[in-house]
Amino acid sequence: MNYFASKEASSFGFKDILYEKKDWVGRITINRPESFNCYTTSTLQELITAIDDASNDDTVGVIVLTGAGDKAFCTGGDVKEYAGTYTQSPHDYFKYMGLFAKYIESILRSGKVTIARLNGIAVGGGNETQLACDLAVMADDTYLGQVGTSVGSVACGGATQWLSIHVGDRRAREMLFLNPRIPAAKALEWGLVNRVVPRAQLDDEVNALVKQLLEKFPECTRYTKQQVNYWKEASWHATVGHARDWLSTHFTTLEPYEGMQAFVEKRKIDFMGLRKKAADEHASSEFLWGPYSQTCGGCGAKGIPKQFTFCGGCGAKLT
């Protein structure tokens, strides 16, 4: 029995991604253009399944990852999901980050060359996705970037580990600290991508790379990828477990709450407000309404936020 027999791509019934296997290529498309191809928890699960299937299918020689439409390759995690789910249940972010790590590792360890077809912006986890891929072809009218320090998170799902490998230490720090947009020409100059072409030529360029790759020995290519991955794997495993724990803990604090809520509410983030709270000995930059320090003299409720004037249990005025 062949336990790894090829399966029809349509048999998986994916909802968030498109999956096609044809002419020795597995094409995986994040199909959420209305949300700039950001991924939810369920999207990550589907991506892992598709990549694993393509990895084990001998009729697939190359994997191409892309996004639907012409605006975005991928813009990382769904901030609305973060705000509505993970800031409300931070311990579950540990599980989510474990899923994201599996997604990135599925690309790294696919045993097939992976090509990022950058049809639009690739920011946050989208840029980390294309960094995990072996090769990248980018349309000349788009850009890359990281956004962690601007939204209340840290780009430690590949960017903090690998940007210095791709672009050097100073440029990596610039991208991670300042979160600038890196246009296509600069992305090519810095070594973030392999090719930049006019949008109309994007598929031709990807297909040209695919053709060259298919004319190489598959097992030699697989082991070459394993060897070249050494520095990526070393930095990843040295940091991702710590990152997973830290991020899940950090999701209990005010920074991600403010960053995610500002996005959902379509307002500016109050960066200086948090800094002022941290500098004020009577305020707190970690808790939305101050540390859980008050006790109600009326009903005895404990752990009431410091800035509350009345008890949320019995309504008594706090002193």
C-alpha positions in Angstrom: 0.0 0.0 0.0 1.2 3.5 -0.8 0.6 5.5 2.3 1.7 8.7 0.5 -0.3 8.3 -2.8 -1.2 11.6 -4.5 -4.5 13.1 -3.6 -6.7 15.3 -5.6 -6.2 18.9 -4.4 -9.9 19.5 -4.5 -10.6 16.7 -2.1 -9.5 18.8 0.9 -12.4 21.2 0.7 -10.4 24.2 1.9 -12.3 27.5 2.6 -9.6 30.1 3.1 -7.0 28.9 0.6 -6.9 27.7 -3.0 -4.9 24.6 -3.8 -3.9 23.3 -7.1 -1.5 20.6 -8.3 -0.6 20.7 -11.9 2.4 20.2 -14.1 4.6 19.2 -11.2 3.8 22.4 -9.2 1.7 22.7 -6.0 0.2 26.2 -6.0 -1.2 27.5 -2.7 -3.0 30.8 -2.6 -4.3 32.6 0.5 -7.8 33.4 -0.7 -8.9 36.3 1.6 -8.4 39.3 -0.6 -11.1 41.2 1.2 -8.9 41.1 4.3 -5.6 41.7 2.4 -4.9 38.0 2.6 -4.3 38.0 6.4 -4.6 34.6 8.0 -6.8 33.4 10.8 -6.3 30.4 13.0 -8.2 28.2 10.5 -6.3 29.6 7.6 -3.0 28.5 9.2 -4.4 25.0 9.7 -5.4 24.8 6.0 -1.9 26.1 4.9 -0.1 23.5 7.0 -2.3 20.7 5.5 -1.7 21.9 1.9 2.0 22.3 2.4 2.4 19.0 4.0 0.4 17.3 1.2 2.5 19.0 -1.4 5.7 18.0 0.5 4.7 14.3 0.4 3.3 14.2 -3.1 5.9 12.9 -5.7 3.9 14.6 -8.5 4.8 17.9 -6.9 8.4 19.2 -7.6 8.0 22.9 -6.6 5.6 24.7 -4.2 4.5 28.2 -5.1 2.9 30.3 -2.3 0.9 33.5 -3.2 -2.1 35.6 -2.4 -5.4 36.2 -4.2 -5.9 39.4 -6.1 -3.3 42.1 -6.8 -3.2 44.1 -3.6 -1.6 41.7 -1.0 0.5 38.6 -0.8 -0.2 38.3 2.9 -0.5 40.9 5.7 0.1 38.5 8.6 -2.3 37.6 11.3 -5.9 38.8 11.3 -5.8 41.7 13.8 -9.6 41.5 14.3 -9.2 37.9 15.4 -6.3 39.0 17.7 -8.5 41.8 19.3 -11.6 39.7 19.6 -10.0 36.4 20.7 -6.5 36.4 21.8 -6.4 39.7 23.8 -9.5 38.3 25.6 -7.9 34.8 26.2 -4.1 35.4 26.1 -3.2 31.8 27.2 -4.7 30.7 23.9 -2.2 32.8 22.0 0.4 30.2 23.2 -1.5 27.6 21.2 -1.9 30.0 18.2 1.8 30.7 18.1 2.5 27.0 18.2 0.3 26.7 15.1 2.1 29.6 13.4 5.4 27.9 14.2 4.2 24.7 12.6 3.2 26.7 9.5 6.6 28.3 9.1 8.4 25.0 9.8 6.2 23.2 7.2 7.7 25.6 4.6 11.3 25.2 5.9 11.0 21.4 6.0 8.9 20.7 3.0 11.7 19.0 1.1 10.6 20.9 -2.0 11.8 24.3 -3.2 9.2 26.9 -2.2 8.8 30.1 -4.2 7.0 33.2 -2.8 5.0 34.8 -5.6 4.7 38.4 -4.2 1.7 39.7 -6.0 1.1 42.5 -3.5 2.2 43.8 -0.1 3.9 41.3 2.3 4.0 42.7 5.8 4.2 41.2 9.3 3.7 37.5 9.1 3.4 37.8 5.3 7.0 39.0 5.1 8.0 36.2 7.5 6.3 33.8 5.2 8.3 34.9 2.2 11.5 34.8 4.3 10.7 31.2 5.1 10.4 30.4 1.4 13.5 29.5 -0.6 13.0 32.0 -3.4 10.9 35.1 -4.0 9.7 36.9 -7.1 8.1 40.3 -6.5 5.9 42.6 -8.5 7.7 46.0 -9.0 4.8 48.1 -7.6 4.5 46.7 -4.1 6.5 46.6 -0.8 7.6 44.5 2.2 7.8 45.4 5.8 7.4 44.5 9.5 4.9 46.1 11.8 5.3 44.4 15.2 6.5 47.5 17.3 3.7 49.5 15.7 0.8 47.3 16.7 1.8 45.9 20.1 3.6 42.7 19.1 7.1 41.5 18.2 8.1 40.1 14.8 9.7 36.9 16.2 8.0 34.5 13.9 10.9 34.6 11.5 11.8 38.3 11.1 13.9 38.8 14.3 15.6 35.5 13.5 16.3 35.9 9.8 16.3 39.5 8.6 19.9 39.9 9.7 20.8 36.8 7.6 19.2 38.4 4.6 20.0 42.1 4.9 22.6 42.5 7.6 22.3 43.7 11.2 21.8 47.4 10.7 19.1 47.1 8.0 17.4 44.4 10.1 17.2 46.7 13.0 15.8 49.5 10.9 13.0 47.3 9.6 12.2 45.9 13.0 12.4 49.1 15.1 11.0 51.6 12.6 8.7 49.4 10.5 9.4 51.3 7.1 7.9 50.1 3.9 10.6 48.5 1.7 9.7 49.1 -1.9 10.5 46.4 -4.5 13.7 48.0 -5.9 15.2 48.3 -2.4 14.0 44.8 -1.4 16.0 43.5 -4.4 19.0 45.6 -3.6 18.9 44.4 0.1 18.6 40.7 -0.8 15.0 40.3 0.5 13.9 38.9 -2.9 15.5 37.2 -5.9 13.6 38.9 -8.7 11.6 42.1 -9.2 9.5 42.3 -12.4 6.6 44.3 -13.8 3.4 42.9 -12.6 2.4 41.6 -16.0 5.6 39.4 -16.0 5.2 38.0 -12.6 3.8 34.6 -13.6 6.3 34.3 -16.5 9.2 34.8 -14.1 7.9 32.4 -11.5 7.3 29.8 -14.2 10.8 30.3 -15.5 12.2 29.5 -12.1 9.9 26.5 -11.8 11.2 25.1 -15.1 14.8 25.5 -14.0 14.1 23.8 -10.7 12.3 20.9 -12.2 15.4 20.2 -14.4 17.5 19.4 -11.3 17.7 16.1 -9.3 15.0 16.1 -6.6 16.9 14.4 -3.8 20.0 16.5 -4.3 17.8 19.6 -4.3 16.1 18.4 -1.1 19.3 17.8 0.8 20.8 21.1 -0.5 17.8 22.9 1.0 18.4 21.0 4.3 22.0 22.1 4.4 21.4 25.8 3.4 18.7 26.0 6.1 21.3 25.5 8.8 21.5 29.1 10.0 17.7 29.6 9.7 17.1 26.5 11.7 19.7 27.3 14.4 18.3 30.8 15.0 14.7 29.6 14.8 15.1 26.9 17.4 17.1 29.0 19.7 14.4 31.6 19.9 10.9 30.5 18.9 10.0 28.6 22.1 10.9 31.7 24.2 9.0 33.9 21.7 5.9 31.8 21.9 5.8 32.0 25.7 6.7 35.7 25.9 4.0 36.7 23.3 1.3 34.8 25.1 2.2 36.5 28.4 2.5 39.9 26.7 -1.0 39.6 25.3 -2.3 40.1 28.9 -0.9 43.7 28.8 -2.0 47.1 27.6 0.3 47.3 24.5 -1.4 44.7 22.3 -4.8 45.7 23.6 -4.2 49.3 22.5 -2.6 48.4 19.3 -5.3 45.9 18.2 -8.2 48.0 19.4 -6.9 51.1 17.6 -6.8 49.0 14.4 -10.3 47.7 14.8 -11.6 51.2 15.8 -9.7 52.8 12.9 -8.0 55.4 15.1 -4.4 56.4 15.8 -2.5 54.4 18.5 -1.8 56.4 21.6 1.9 55.5 21.9 2.8 58.5 24.0 -0.1 57.8 26.4 1.5 54.5 27.3 4.9 56.1 27.7 3.5 58.7 30.0 1.7 56.1 32.1 5.0 54.2 32.5 6.7 57.4 33.6 3.9 58.3 36.1 4.4 56.5 39.4 0.7 56.7 40.1 -0.3 55.1 36.7 0.4 51.8 34.9 1.4 51.0 31.3 0.7 47.3 31.8 -3.0 47.4 32.9 -5.9 49.0 31.2 -7.3 50.4 34.4 -4.3 50.0 36.7 -3.0 47.0 38.8 -5.5 44.8 40.6 -4.9 46.4 44.0 -8.2 47.5 45.5 -10.6 45.7 47.9 -14.2 46.7 48.4 -15.1 47.5 52.0 -18.7 46.8 51.2 -18.8 43.3 49.7 -15.1 42.3 50.2 -14.4 41.9 46.4 -10.7 41.8 45.8 -8.4 42.5 42.8 -10.3 45.6 41.7 -8.3 47.8 39.3 -6.5 50.7 41.0 -8.3 53.4 38.9 -11.8 52.2 39.6 -13.9 54.5 41.7 -16.8 52.1 42.4 -16.9 48.4 43.0 -18.1 46.4 40.0 -19.7 43.8 42.3 -21.9 45.8 44.6 -21.5 49.3 43.3 -20.1 50.7 46.6 -17.8 53.7 46.3 -14.1 52.7 46.8 -11.9 54.6 49.2 
